Amino acid sequence: MADKTPTESKAPFATRIDPTKEGLSQEQINFIRQVELQQWQKKTQKLRTRNVVTGLAIGALVMGICILAERSSVNTRWLHSIR
């Protein structure tokens, strides 16, 4: 039962259209450009969000390290002043 191979589908799937090789009308070319622009905008928005989140995380990590280092140096100075 597990060794059965799936049959080939007769349904066509999406292929990239090259506007320079295909005989497309100006309306079709404009539609393709519009769709590609929307895809780029969606992708760049996701990247921008991810970059902001990554930057905030790195900033929080650096601030945490700085605060711990400052506390450590303050505690060390305090211990040396007692002696």
Phi and psi restraints in degrees (value plus and minus 20) as a CYANA .aco file:
   2 ALA   PHI     -98.0   -58.0
   2 ALA   PSI     -36.7     3.3
   3 ASP   PHI    -110.0   -70.0
   3 ASP   PSI     -13.4    26.6
   4 LYS   PHI     -93.8   -53.8
   4 LYS   PSI     114.2   154.2
   5 THR   PHI    -114.2   -74.2
   5 THR   PSI     123.9   163.9
   6 PRO   PHI     -89.2   -49.2
   6 PRO   PSI     125.8   165.8
   7 THR   PHI     -98.2   -58.2
   7 THR   PSI     134.0   174.0
   8 GLU   PHI     -91.6   -51.6
   8 GLU   PSI     121.2   161.2
   9 SER   PHI    -106.2   -66.2
   9 SER   PSI     123.1   163.1
  10 LYS   PHI    -111.4   -71.4
  10 LYS   PSI     -24.8    15.2
  11 ALA   PHI     -95.6   -55.6
  11 ALA   PSI     113.0   153.0
  12 PRO   PHI     -92.9   -52.9
  12 PRO   PSI     132.2   172.2
  13 PHE   PHI    -140.1  -100.1
  13 PHE   PSI     147.0   187.0
  14 ALA   PHI     -85.5   -45.5
  14 ALA   PSI     113.1   153.1
  15 THR   PHI    -146.8  -106.8
  15 THR   PSI     130.1   170.1
  16 ARG   PHI     -93.3   -53.3
  16 ARG   PSI     111.5   151.5
  17 ILE   PHI    -119.9   -79.9
  17 ILE   PSI     108.1   148.1
  18 ASP   PHI    -113.1   -73.1
  18 ASP   PSI      89.6   129.6
  19 PRO   PHI     -81.7   -41.7
  19 PRO   PSI     -44.8    -4.8
  20 THR   PHI     -96.7   -56.7
  20 THR   PSI     -48.1    -8.1
  21 LYS   PHI    -114.9   -74.9
  21 LYS   PSI     -49.9    -9.9
  22 GLU   PHI    -105.2   -65.2
  22 GLU   PSI     129.8   169.8
  23 GLY   PHI    -107.6   -67.6
  23 GLY   PSI      61.0   101.0
  24 LEU   PHI    -122.0   -82.0
  24 LEU   PSI     128.3   168.3
  25 SER   PHI     -98.1   -58.1
  25 SER   PSI     145.4   185.4
  26 GLN   PHI     -81.8   -41.8
  26 GLN   PSI     -54.7   -14.7
  27 GLU   PHI     -84.7   -44.7
  27 GLU   PSI     -61.9   -21.9
  28 GLN   PHI     -86.8   -46.8
  28 GLN   PSI     -60.4   -20.4
  29 ILE   PHI     -83.9   -43.9
  29 ILE   PSI     -62.9   -22.9
  30 ASN   PHI     -83.7   -43.7
  30 ASN   PSI     -58.3   -18.3
  31 PHE   PHI     -84.4   -44.4
  31 PHE   PSI     -63.1   -23.1
  32 ILE   PHI     -82.1   -42.1
  32 ILE   PSI     -64.7   -24.7
  33 ARG   PHI     -81.9   -41.9
  33 ARG   PSI     -60.2   -20.2
  34 GLN   PHI     -84.2   -44.2
  34 GLN   PSI     -64.1   -24.1
  35 VAL   PHI     -85.4   -45.4
  35 VAL   PSI     -62.7   -22.7
  36 GLU   PHI     -83.6   -43.6
  36 GLU   PSI     -59.2   -19.2
  37 LEU   PHI     -82.9   -42.9
  37 LEU   PSI     -62.0   -22.0
  38 GLN   PHI     -83.8   -43.8
  38 GLN   PSI     -59.1   -19.1
  39 GLN   PHI     -84.5   -44.5
  39 GLN   PSI     -63.1   -23.1
  40 TRP   PHI     -83.8   -43.8
  40 TRP   PSI     -61.6   -21.6
  41 GLN   PHI     -83.3   -43.3
  41 GLN   PSI     -60.4   -20.4
  42 LYS   PHI     -85.4   -45.4
  42 LYS   PSI     -63.0   -23.0
  43 LYS   PHI     -87.1   -47.1
  43 LYS   PSI     -62.9   -22.9
  44 THR   PHI     -88.0   -48.0
  44 THR   PSI     -52.5   -12.5
  45 GLN   PHI     -84.3   -44.3
  45 GLN   PSI     -61.6   -21.6
  46 LYS   PHI     -84.4   -44.4
  46 LYS   PSI     -62.1   -22.1
  47 LEU   PHI     -85.5   -45.5
  47 LEU   PSI     -60.5   -20.5
  48 ARG   PHI     -82.5   -42.5
  48 ARG   PSI     -64.3   -24.3
  49 THR   PHI     -82.7   -42.7
  49 THR   PSI     -64.5   -24.5
  50 ARG   PHI     -84.0   -44.0
  50 ARG   PSI     -59.6   -19.6
  51 ASN   PHI     -85.7   -45.7
  51 ASN   PSI     -58.3   -18.3
  52 VAL   PHI     -85.6   -45.6
  52 VAL   PSI     -64.8   -24.8
  53 VAL   PHI     -83.4   -43.4
  53 VAL   PSI     -62.2   -22.2
  54 THR   PHI     -83.6   -43.6
  54 THR   PSI     -63.0   -23.0
  55 GLY   PHI     -82.2   -42.2
  55 GLY   PSI     -62.5   -22.5
  56 LEU   PHI     -84.0   -44.0
  56 LEU   PSI     -59.3   -19.3
  57 ALA   PHI     -85.6   -45.6
  57 ALA   PSI     -62.8   -22.8
  58 ILE   PHI     -86.1   -46.1
  58 ILE   PSI     -61.7   -21.7
  59 GLY   PHI     -81.1   -41.1
  59 GLY   PSI     -62.2   -22.2
  60 ALA   PHI     -84.6   -44.6
  60 ALA   PSI     -58.6   -18.6
  61 LEU   PHI     -84.7   -44.7
  61 LEU   PSI     -65.2   -25.2
  62 VAL   PHI     -83.5   -43.5
  62 VAL   PSI     -63.2   -23.2
  63 MET   PHI     -82.0   -42.0
  63 MET   PSI     -60.5   -20.5
  64 GLY   PHI     -82.0   -42.0
  64 GLY   PSI     -62.2   -22.2
  65 ILE   PHI     -85.3   -45.3
  65 ILE   PSI     -61.8   -21.8
  66 CYS   PHI     -83.2   -43.2
  66 CYS   PSI     -62.3   -22.3
  67 ILE   PHI     -84.8   -44.8
  67 ILE   PSI     -63.3   -23.3
  68 LEU   PHI     -85.2   -45.2
  68 LEU   PSI     -58.7   -18.7
  69 ALA   PHI     -86.1   -46.1
  69 ALA   PSI     -60.8   -20.8
  70 GLU   PHI     -85.3   -45.3
  70 GLU   PSI     -63.6   -23.6
  71 ARG   PHI     -83.4   -43.4
  71 ARG   PSI     -59.5   -19.5
  72 SER   PHI     -84.0   -44.0
  72 SER   PSI     -63.3   -23.3
  73 SER   PHI     -89.8   -49.8
  73 SER   PSI     -55.1   -15.1
  74 VAL   PHI     -84.9   -44.9
  74 VAL   PSI     -64.7   -24.7
  75 ASN   PHI     -84.2   -44.2
  75 ASN   PSI     -57.8   -17.8
  76 THR   PHI     -87.3   -47.3
  76 THR   PSI     -63.9   -23.9
  77 ARG   PHI     -82.4   -42.4
  77 ARG   PSI     -59.4   -19.4
  78 TRP   PHI     -84.7   -44.7
  78 TRP   PSI     -62.4   -22.4
  79 LEU   PHI     -85.1   -45.1
  79 LEU   PSI     -58.8   -18.8
  80 HIS   PHI     -89.7   -49.7
  80 HIS   PSI     -49.3    -9.3
  81 SER   PHI     -95.4   -55.4
  81 SER   PSI     -44.0    -4.0
  82 ILE   PHI     -92.4   -52.4
  82 ILE   PSI     -56.6   -16.6
